[in-house]
Amino acid sequence: MADVSDAARSRPPVRYLVPMDGSKCSLKAFDWCVRLARPDIDHITLLNCSEEATSPGAQGRALLHDKQTDLELCGFGAENNDIVQHSGAPREIILEEIRSRAIDVVVMGSVGLNPRRSKSTLGSVAEHVIMHSPTSCACVVMKQD
């Protein structure tokens, strides 16, 4: 009988996308993804979107670089992780990244930083991504505490 680690290594590489806005839910999504993904086999893309019409903010850039450092400390080399930052509607940017990068699993928070939606069970971005992502992409949503 094969060892569990041998079985895990024999699976094809998985491409993960983790949209990050700095909310508690997105940080939980990051932590969950790092625990699940296999260093040196799987690939993790961290995404920050800003609805500002100008360039994405320094705060989002700092968050992504912080988390990229965490990935490297967990054994994910430069070839197994990358960071992406875009301006525009997060729901559309996330879907475009899923399609263009052939993402297998998107791991995201159930709600973001919008204080009006913080009491919701499922935010509008997460709901849109779940409803419109390709059937080849699994959606994992981390709920709030």
C-alpha positions as CSV (number, residue, x, y, z in Angstrom):
1,M,0.0,0.0,0.0
2,A,1.4,3.4,-1.0
3,D,2.3,6.0,1.7
4,V,0.0,9.0,2.0
5,S,2.8,11.3,1.2
6,D,3.5,9.3,-2.0
7,A,-0.1,9.5,-3.0
8,A,-0.1,13.3,-2.4
9,R,3.0,13.7,-4.5
10,S,1.5,11.6,-7.3
11,R,-1.5,14.0,-7.7
12,P,-1.0,16.5,-10.5
13,P,-0.1,20.1,-9.5
14,V,-3.0,22.3,-8.3
15,R,-3.2,26.0,-9.2
16,Y,-4.7,28.0,-6.3
17,L,-5.9,31.6,-6.4
18,V,-6.3,33.5,-3.1
19,P,-8.0,36.9,-3.5
20,M,-6.8,39.1,-0.5
21,D,-8.2,42.4,0.7
22,G,-6.8,42.2,4.3
23,S,-10.1,41.2,5.8
24,K,-10.1,38.5,8.5
25,C,-11.8,36.1,6.1
26,S,-9.2,36.6,3.4
27,L,-6.4,36.0,5.9
28,K,-8.1,32.8,7.0
29,A,-8.3,31.8,3.3
30,F,-4.6,32.3,2.9
31,D,-3.8,30.2,6.0
32,W,-6.1,27.4,4.9
33,C,-4.6,27.4,1.4
34,V,-1.0,27.2,2.7
35,R,-1.9,24.3,4.9
36,L,-3.5,22.4,2.0
37,A,-1.2,23.2,-0.9
38,R,2.0,21.2,-1.4
39,P,5.3,23.2,-1.5
40,D,7.3,22.7,-4.7
41,I,4.4,21.0,-6.4
42,D,1.3,23.3,-6.3
43,H,1.2,26.9,-7.3
44,I,-0.4,29.7,-5.3
45,T,-1.4,33.1,-6.8
46,L,-2.2,35.9,-4.4
47,L,-4.5,38.6,-5.9
48,N,-5.3,42.0,-4.6
49,C,-8.0,44.1,-6.3
50,S,-8.8,47.7,-5.8
51,E,-12.0,49.4,-7.1
52,E,-10.1,52.6,-7.4
53,A,-9.8,53.8,-11.0
54,T,-6.2,54.7,-10.4
55,S,-3.4,52.2,-9.7
56,P,-3.8,49.7,-6.9
57,G,-2.8,51.0,-3.5
58,A,0.4,50.6,-1.5
59,Q,-1.6,48.9,1.3
60,G,-2.6,46.1,-1.0
61,R,0.9,45.8,-2.4
62,A,2.4,45.6,1.2
63,L,-0.2,42.9,2.1
64,L,0.7,40.8,-0.9
65,H,4.5,41.1,-0.4
66,D,4.0,40.2,3.3
67,K,2.1,37.1,2.4
68,Q,4.5,36.2,-0.4
69,T,7.3,36.2,2.2
70,D,5.1,33.9,4.4
71,L,4.8,31.5,1.4
72,E,8.5,31.4,0.9
73,L,9.0,30.7,4.6
74,C,6.6,27.8,4.2
75,G,8.7,26.3,1.3
76,F,6.9,27.8,-1.7
77,G,9.7,28.9,-4.0
78,A,9.5,31.8,-6.4
79,E,8.4,29.4,-9.2
80,N,5.5,28.2,-7.0
81,N,3.9,31.5,-6.1
82,D,3.2,34.9,-7.5
83,I,1.4,38.0,-6.7
84,V,-1.0,40.0,-8.9
85,Q,-2.5,43.4,-8.3
86,H,-5.3,45.0,-10.4
87,S,-7.6,48.0,-10.4
88,G,-11.3,47.4,-11.1
89,A,-14.3,45.4,-10.0
90,P,-12.9,42.6,-7.8
91,R,-15.7,40.1,-8.9
92,E,-14.7,40.5,-12.6
93,I,-11.0,40.5,-11.9
94,I,-11.1,37.3,-9.9
95,L,-13.1,35.6,-12.6
96,E,-10.6,36.8,-15.3
97,E,-7.7,35.5,-13.2
98,I,-9.4,32.1,-12.8
99,R,-9.9,31.8,-16.5
100,S,-6.5,33.2,-17.7
101,R,-4.4,31.2,-15.3
102,A,-6.5,28.0,-15.5
103,I,-7.0,28.1,-11.7
104,D,-8.2,24.8,-10.2
105,V,-9.2,26.1,-6.8
106,V,-10.1,29.7,-5.6
107,V,-9.9,30.1,-1.8
108,M,-11.6,33.3,-0.6
109,G,-13.3,34.9,2.3
110,S,-17.0,34.9,2.6
111,V,-17.1,38.7,3.1
112,G,-14.6,41.4,2.6
113,L,-13.9,44.8,4.2
114,N,-17.2,46.4,3.3
115,P,-18.8,47.3,6.7
116,R,-22.3,47.1,5.2
117,R,-21.9,43.5,4.2
118,S,-19.9,42.4,7.3
119,K,-23.0,40.8,8.9
120,S,-23.9,38.9,5.8
121,T,-23.4,35.2,5.5
122,L,-22.0,35.6,2.0
123,G,-20.8,38.8,0.4
124,S,-21.6,39.9,-3.1
125,V,-18.1,39.2,-4.5
126,A,-17.9,35.7,-3.1
127,E,-21.5,35.0,-4.3
128,H,-20.7,36.3,-7.9
129,V,-17.5,34.2,-8.1
130,I,-19.3,31.0,-6.9
131,M,-22.1,31.5,-9.4
132,H,-19.9,32.5,-12.5
133,S,-16.6,30.7,-12.1
134,P,-15.9,27.9,-14.6
135,T,-17.1,24.4,-13.5
136,S,-13.4,23.3,-13.7
137,C,-12.6,25.6,-10.7
138,A,-13.6,24.6,-7.2
139,C,-14.6,27.5,-4.9
140,V,-13.7,27.3,-1.2
141,V,-15.2,30.0,0.9
142,M,-13.9,30.7,4.4
143,K,-16.6,32.0,6.7
144,Q,-16.2,34.7,9.3
145,D,-15.8,33.8,13.0
